[in-house]
Structures are given as structure tokens and as C-alpha cells.
Amino acid sequence: MKHIELVLPFAIPPLPLAPDLVRELKVPALSLLISRTKAINTHQFEEFSRQLPHEAVLSGQFASSTGGNRGSGQVQEFATSGPADTHDKMHALGLNPADGHWFTLSPMHIHIARDHLVLTDQRRLELADVESKALFASALVICNELGKELVYGNATTWFLRADEWAGMQTATPDAACGHNIDIWMAKGDNELQWRKLQNEIQMQWFTDKVNTDREMQGMRPVNSVWLWGGSSRALERQAIYRPHSSLESALATKDKSILLDQLLEPALNEDWASWLDQMHALEASWFVPLAAALQGGQLSSLNLQVSDATTLAEFSVSPWSLRKFWIKPSLKPLTSLASQ
């Protein structure tokens, strides 16, 4: 039998919409798993933490109760900076970074509101590789002029070496998404140097053909870059969470740590119709098979970690806990977290 750790970002519905969303949800298997739990730990992150709760788990900075119990309570240490995981991203893309301090540099769209600037979700840019490479080429010239090494990863992920910026406090794009960027911009002794680089790239891209063509097609321009994830070496993690298409594929491998991030994009963009669709898809492809695997003895235990922007909750489920027939399946343990 096998133990599985499952991370499900933004499974906790927002408080104002929770009653309406739950009314539309038809997820009996999830209700069974979430209500017949042996134990639950909840952790509250600060409102302006520079990484989301699930990101702290994925980066190995926050152990689950099965990997080292932290207990329930307030979590403060993730408020100052995002995960230092740029080396891990580079290795995953087959890159071998030179010695030094590397940041992830993400091409983004910043929305100009009436009195502030708002970072938007990069996923919805639908940035093509050919577009990204053209923008990268112009950004590379600027970085070279300013003595910074820039490396292409893929369409959404570039890498910047800036050794003297090693103390910079940065926020992940998902933590900053939908918010005033002044609060979330990189902070530190060299932040003016960073803003100079960012501003020069923004000015260069303002009239770039890539953005002219995108706007003619009704698409958002790529008008800025976001600095985050600075690191000098790879992270040391007890577990690496990987996406899988199904429980069957996960059971066929040695992977026991699984990321299901299908709810992330709808939640960040407040697209709750899509959130419901994705939740129903997860019910069919994951929650029903998980309940069956626990009841049938294929799984010995399941640690389910759910989150929103400030809360992380752990549910530990076993075949024995599912035998508690006197406990009616319900989503109340999940929705009650929305008020925290």
C-alpha cells in the first residue's frame, strides 16, 4: 500500500461566495474525504506574505504534518520574501547556471488602473514562444548594457544573474496577482537598480512590434517584467510535488507527492464558473479514484493539503477514517476555512 501527499491550491472557496459555490458543487467523493478525516492542522499566513501558502509547501520550506509536524497557528516567516527556487527552475529546463545569484525574470502584463498599477496573471497572456524570444532579444541588449546576464528558459520564464542583488526581497507573481504592485515589488538596497532595468525594458517594449501585433489582435501587451525567486543554489527538499494526469499514473510511479493546480488560475482571476468546472473534473479524475483506492486497500493513507491566499489546511485520511459511517459526508470542514 502507498501513502500520497496531495496539494490542492485554492480549493478553499472565498467567504462571500462560499454558500453559492457549495450549492453548485456536486462532489460527493471530496465531501467524503474531507469530512471523515483523522486530524486537521490549519496554518494562517500573513495577508501580505510574498508567497502563497501552497508555494511554501512546494518549495520545501513548509513541511506537512507527515514530514515534520509544525502544528496549527500563525505563520510569519514567509512574509518577507518568496521561495529561493530559481536554480531549481533552471535545472528543470536543462540549464546549468554559472556561479552567482540568479533571479527568475517573468514577462508580464501590468494593468494601469485609475490610481495604481496591478499585476495580472501571466497565464492569461498566452505568450507564444516566438513572441517571447523577440521580446527577450530586446531585453537582452538592455541587460548587457547594464552588466546583467540574461538567459532564456521558455516563453514565460527567463533568468537574470545579479550577484549584488542577493539580499533582495521578492514576491511570487501569483502572490502579487491582482494587487497593487507597489506593495509587492522587489525590495532591498539595490531596488533602484532593479527599477531602472525594469523601466528601460518597459520603454523598449512600448513600441515593440510584438505588442503592436498583439493589441491589433485584441490581446494584452507584454509591458513589463517581474523579478522573483532569487537563489544561489538549488533548494534542499524532502519532497518534489509533480503534476499527474490521474491517480493511476501516480500509483504506477514512485511519486507520492502530487500537485493538482487546476483551481489556481480560475481563483486568481475570480473566474468562479471555471473554478466549479475544474472542481467537478477533479472529482471525476481524482477524488472518486482516491476514495476507492483508500477503501480498496491500494492506498494506506492520504494527506490532503488545501489552501487559499492566506490559509493552509491539512486533512489526513485513512481507510479506517472512511469507515466512520456515522459522519455524514459534507464540505463544511472545507468551507469553514473560508471564514479564517
C-alpha positions in Angstrom: 0.0 0.0 0.0 1.1 3.6 -0.6 0.9 7.0 1.0 0.1 10.0 -1.1 0.6 13.7 -0.4 -1.8 15.9 -2.4 -1.5 19.7 -2.7 -4.7 21.4 -3.9 -4.2 25.2 -4.1 -7.3 27.4 -3.9 -9.7 24.6 -3.0 -10.9 26.8 -0.1 -13.7 29.0 -1.6 -13.8 32.7 -0.8 -16.1 33.6 2.1 -18.5 35.9 0.3 -19.2 33.3 -2.4 -18.8 30.1 -0.4 -22.5 29.4 0.1 -23.3 29.9 -3.6 -20.3 27.8 -4.8 -21.1 24.9 -2.4 -24.7 24.9 -3.6 -23.4 24.3 -7.2 -20.8 21.7 -6.3 -21.6 18.1 -6.8 -18.5 16.4 -5.3 -19.6 13.5 -3.0 -16.2 11.8 -3.1 -14.4 15.0 -1.9 -17.1 15.5 0.7 -16.4 12.0 2.0 -12.6 12.5 2.1 -12.8 16.0 3.7 -15.3 15.1 6.4 -14.0 11.8 7.6 -10.6 13.0 8.5 -8.4 11.7 11.3 -6.8 15.1 12.1 -6.6 18.6 10.7 -3.9 21.3 11.1 -4.5 24.8 9.9 -1.9 27.4 9.4 -2.6 31.1 8.8 -0.2 33.1 6.7 0.1 36.9 6.9 -2.1 38.9 4.4 0.9 40.4 2.6 3.1 37.3 2.6 5.3 37.3 -0.5 4.4 33.8 -1.4 1.2 31.8 -1.3 0.7 29.0 1.3 1.0 26.2 -1.3 4.1 27.8 -2.7 5.8 27.4 0.7 4.9 23.7 0.6 6.1 23.2 -3.0 9.5 24.8 -2.3 10.0 22.6 0.8 10.0 25.5 3.2 6.9 24.3 5.0 6.7 20.6 6.0 3.4 18.8 6.1 2.5 17.1 9.4 3.6 13.8 8.0 7.0 15.3 7.1 7.5 17.1 10.4 4.6 18.5 12.3 4.6 22.3 12.7 1.2 22.3 14.5 -1.5 24.8 13.8 -1.2 28.5 14.1 0.1 31.7 12.7 2.9 31.6 10.1 5.1 34.7 9.7 8.4 33.6 8.2 7.2 33.7 4.6 6.0 37.3 4.7 9.3 38.8 3.7 10.3 37.0 0.5 9.3 34.3 -2.0 10.9 30.9 -2.3 14.5 30.9 -3.4 13.9 28.4 -6.2 15.4 29.9 -9.4 18.2 27.3 -9.6 15.6 24.6 -9.4 13.7 26.1 -12.3 16.9 26.4 -14.3 17.8 22.8 -13.7 14.3 21.7 -14.6 14.7 23.4 -18.0 18.1 21.7 -18.6 20.2 24.8 -17.8 23.4 24.8 -15.8 23.7 28.2 -14.2 27.1 29.8 -13.6 28.1 30.5 -10.1 26.3 33.6 -8.8 22.9 34.8 -7.6 20.1 34.2 -10.1 16.6 35.5 -10.3 13.6 34.4 -12.3 12.5 37.2 -14.7 9.0 36.8 -16.0 7.5 38.8 -18.9 4.1 40.1 -17.6 1.2 42.5 -18.3 0.7 45.2 -15.7 -2.8 46.8 -15.8 -2.9 50.5 -15.4 -5.8 51.3 -13.0 -7.0 54.8 -12.1 -4.6 55.4 -9.3 -2.3 52.4 -9.2 -0.7 49.5 -11.2 -2.0 45.9 -10.9 -0.1 42.8 -11.8 -2.2 40.4 -13.9 -2.0 36.6 -14.3 0.7 35.6 -16.7 -1.1 32.5 -17.8 -3.8 34.6 -19.4 -1.2 36.4 -21.6 -1.0 33.2 -23.8 2.5 34.3 -24.8 3.9 32.4 -27.7 7.5 31.2 -27.9 8.2 33.3 -31.0 6.8 36.4 -29.2 8.8 35.8 -26.1 12.0 35.3 -28.0 11.6 38.5 -29.8 10.9 40.4 -26.6 13.8 38.6 -24.9 16.2 39.8 -27.7 15.4 43.4 -27.0 15.6 42.9 -23.2 19.0 41.1 -23.6 20.5 44.2 -25.2 19.5 46.3 -22.2 20.7 43.8 -19.7 24.0 43.5 -21.4 24.4 47.3 -21.3 23.7 47.3 -17.6 26.1 44.4 -16.9 23.5 41.8 -16.2 23.4 38.2 -17.7 20.0 37.2 -19.1 19.2 33.6 -20.0 16.2 32.3 -21.9 14.3 29.5 -20.2 11.0 29.2 -22.0 8.2 31.6 -23.2 7.2 32.5 -19.7 10.4 32.1 -17.7 13.7 33.9 -18.1 16.7 34.1 -15.7 18.7 37.1 -14.6 22.1 37.0 -12.8 22.6 39.9 -10.4 25.1 38.9 -7.7 24.9 42.3 -5.9 21.1 41.9 -5.6 21.4 38.8 -3.4 19.6 40.4 -0.4 16.6 41.5 -2.5 13.2 40.5 -1.1 10.8 39.4 -3.9 7.3 38.2 -4.2 6.0 35.5 -6.5 3.8 36.6 -9.4 0.9 34.6 -8.0 1.1 36.2 -4.6 1.1 39.6 -6.2 -1.5 38.8 -8.9 -4.5 41.2 -8.8 -2.8 43.6 -6.3 -1.2 47.0 -6.4 2.4 46.3 -7.4 3.9 49.0 -5.0 3.3 46.6 -2.1 4.8 43.6 -3.9 7.7 45.0 -5.9 11.2 43.7 -5.1 12.7 45.5 -2.1 16.2 45.9 -0.9 19.4 48.0 -1.1 19.5 47.7 -4.8 15.9 48.1 -5.6 16.5 51.4 -7.6 18.9 49.5 -9.9 16.2 46.9 -10.4 13.6 49.5 -11.2 15.9 51.2 -13.7 16.3 47.9 -15.5 12.6 47.3 -15.4 11.8 50.8 -16.6 14.2 50.6 -19.6 12.7 47.2 -20.7 9.2 48.7 -20.4 10.1 51.7 -22.5 11.7 49.4 -25.1 8.7 47.2 -25.3 6.2 50.0 -25.5 6.5 50.3 -29.3 7.8 46.8 -30.0 6.1 45.0 -33.0 5.2 42.1 -30.8 2.9 44.3 -28.7 1.6 46.2 -31.6 0.6 43.0 -33.2 -0.9 41.6 -30.0 -3.0 44.7 -29.5 -4.3 44.6 -33.1 -5.5 41.1 -32.3 -7.2 42.2 -29.1 -4.6 40.7 -26.8 -2.9 42.3 -23.8 0.5 43.7 -24.4 3.5 42.3 -22.6 4.5 45.6 -21.0 6.7 44.7 -18.0 8.9 42.1 -16.3 8.7 40.7 -12.7 11.8 39.8 -10.6 11.4 37.0 -8.1 12.8 33.8 -6.6 16.5 34.8 -6.2 18.8 31.9 -5.3 22.5 31.0 -5.1 21.9 27.2 -5.1 19.2 24.6 -5.5 16.7 24.1 -2.7 17.0 21.0 -0.4 13.6 19.5 -0.4 12.2 16.4 1.2 9.6 16.0 -1.5 9.1 17.2 -5.0 5.5 17.7 -5.9 4.7 16.8 -9.5 1.5 17.1 -11.6 -0.1 13.8 -12.7 -3.0 13.3 -15.2 -4.6 10.7 -13.0 -4.3 8.7 -9.8 -3.5 5.6 -11.9 -0.4 7.3 -13.4 0.7 8.4 -10.0 0.3 4.9 -8.5 2.4 3.5 -11.4 5.4 5.6 -10.4 7.3 6.1 -7.2 5.9 9.6 -6.8 4.0 10.1 -3.6 3.8 13.9 -3.7 1.3 15.3 -6.2 0.3 18.8 -7.2 -3.2 19.5 -8.6 -3.1 23.1 -9.6 -6.2 23.2 -11.8 -8.1 25.6 -9.5 -5.2 28.1 -9.3 -5.8 30.1 -12.5 -9.6 30.4 -12.1 -9.3 31.5 -8.5 -6.6 34.1 -9.2 -8.8 35.6 -11.9 -12.0 35.3 -9.9 -13.4 33.0 -12.7 -15.7 31.0 -10.4 -17.6 29.3 -13.2 -14.3 27.8 -14.4 -13.4 27.0 -10.8 -16.6 24.9 -10.5 -15.9 23.2 -13.8 -12.4 22.3 -12.7 -13.6 21.1 -9.3 -16.1 18.8 -11.0 -13.3 17.5 -13.3 -11.1 16.8 -10.2 -14.0 14.9 -8.6 -14.2 12.5 -11.5 -10.5 12.1 -12.2 -9.1 12.2 -8.7 -11.4 12.3 -5.7 -13.6 9.3 -6.8 -10.5 7.2 -7.5 -8.8 8.3 -4.3 -11.8 7.3 -2.2 -12.0 4.0 -4.0 -8.2 3.3 -3.6 -8.4 4.0 0.2 -11.5 1.8 0.6 -10.0 -0.9 -1.6 -6.6 -1.0 0.2 -4.5 0.4 -2.7 -3.7 3.4 -0.5 -2.8 3.3 3.1 -3.2 7.0 3.7 -3.8 10.3 2.1 -2.6 13.7 3.3 -4.6 16.4 1.5 -3.4 20.0 1.8 -5.8 22.7 0.6 -5.3 26.4 0.6 -6.4 29.9 -0.4 -4.3 33.1 -0.3 -3.7 33.0 3.4 -4.8 29.6 4.8 -3.2 26.2 4.5 -5.1 23.2 6.0 -4.1 19.6 6.2 -6.6 16.6 6.2 -5.2 13.2 7.0 -7.4 10.4 5.6 -7.0 6.6 6.1 -9.1 3.5 5.2 -10.2 3.4 8.8 -11.3 7.0 8.9 -13.5 6.4 5.9 -15.4 3.7 7.8 -16.9 6.3 10.1 -20.3 5.8 8.6 -22.0 7.9 11.3 -20.3 11.0 9.9 -22.3 12.4 7.1 -20.2 13.5 4.0 -20.0 17.2 3.9 -17.9 20.1 2.6 -18.4 22.0 5.9 -14.8 21.3 7.0 -13.6 23.0 3.8 -16.0 25.9 3.7 -15.4 26.7 7.4 -11.9 27.6 6.5 -13.2 30.4 4.3 -14.0 32.4 7.4 -10.5 32.3 8.7 
